[in-house]
Amino acid sequence: MPRSILLIVGMAALAACGGSGSDAPVAATTRDSAGVTIMEYPADAFEKAPLWELSQQPLTVIGGDPDDTELDLSTSQLGALLSDNRIAVVTFKPAQLLLFSEDGATRTQIGHEGEGPGEYRLIARLEALAADTLAVYEAVARRELRYLPDGTVAGSVQFPFGDLLIPAIPLGHLADGTYLFQTMNPLAKPPVGADKYYRLASPILAWREGQEAMDTLFQVPGALSVQSTVSVGTESATISRPLAYASQSFTVPTGERIWTTPGDRFVLDARDASGALVASVRMARPARTVTSADQEAYKAKLREGLERVRAMGIAPPGLIESEIKKIDETDFAPQMPAIGLLSIDRVGRLWVTAGTAGVDSVLTYAVFSSTGELLGRVVLPSGLLMGANADRVVVRREDEGSGLVRFEVWGLTKTQ
């Protein structure tokens, strides 16, 4: 397998509105099934959840100023809120970890690009830990670097390389210190007997400091995919390419639980540190068919994203041109996923979208407690949720006209 193709696949593996609600939380019907707590919500629970309010305007705006020639957030995809409301942001080119004051007026660079101790080349994950320690996953060296908010290096953890062709993707850690990873292999062959579309198995791995290798806890289904090719110049490789609007799994650790969803159904499963299923949250929401308008919107966004990557100059020559030519051949899933995103906030709540993120102009998130209670819903402006705490959220937004990226901090008020 050509090394350039493996690099492409590795990079890809490291990257994959409701109506009026009431002020009363929506209760679930709870039952026990062989020791597993089943929480079932009615189909309209998402729309009837209490609507939490955002501030009338952003409390803080970082970036997006055409007159500021020193701050470019166009390659930023990671952000986090600290307990004192400072905002951490990662940019890929140049490789930077920036820490902004609560009002965004001042910024400090944490660490530096490089290969030495406490330095990074490619940050693929950012997490704000207790005491506001910033943990970043350095994808090239496969290690976690930790920084205090004043920039002091607080230590590092080297993860085992193992025999994985494509690096495992870090998901976070549990309260007992267990690190969780997910593996994906788009080079794998389709399952025996699979139809044109299929979902490859994606193992979830556990690791603790001192172990020589990672242990497999359980498996989740990968994205709904179809066999395709990726090409760079005269080299090409057969890969599993996710369908547009494909259902895919999400896995997030919080406290003592590991929450997962298959994506094709509105199901949130909770597992303990051993991988055993302990609870399941379910909502019988009907699926929405992917329309021709959905397809055209997706192609436009895909073309826009590829052009941006080409302008950044981080992809091998010829790759983006080849991918742009394939846009009109895009395979689409027949239905939108039931869950488009699953993430956790700084206080352990689950944020869940119904449908697909990435092309929607406005996204509504349902917010669940760390034990599965539906607390409310939040309508965010067009953008990507970067982080949230008890009373504010951070959204990455892009100006459609100029292409400038900014981070907006919005106040969050619960209605009950």
Secondary structure, DSSP 8 states (H G I E B T S, - for coil): --HHHHHHHHHHHH--------SS----EEEEETTEEEEEE-TTHHHHS-EEEE-SS-SEEEE--TT-SS---TTEEEEEE-TTS-EEEEETTTTEEEEE-TTSS-EEE-SEESSSTTEES-EEEEEE-GGG-EEEEETTTTEEEEE-TTS-EEEEEE---TT-SS--EEEEE-TTS-EEEE---TTS---TT--SSEEEEEEEEEE-TT-SS-EEEEEEEEEEEEEEEEEETTEEEEEEEE-BT----EEEEETTEEEEE-SSSSEEEEE-TTS-EEEEEEE-----B--HHHHHHHHHHHHHHHHHHHHHT-S-TTHHHHHHHTGGG--B-SB--SEEEEEE-TTS-EEEEES--SS-SSEEEEEE-TTS-EEEEEEE-SSEEEEE-SSEEEEEEE-TTT--EEEEEEEEE---
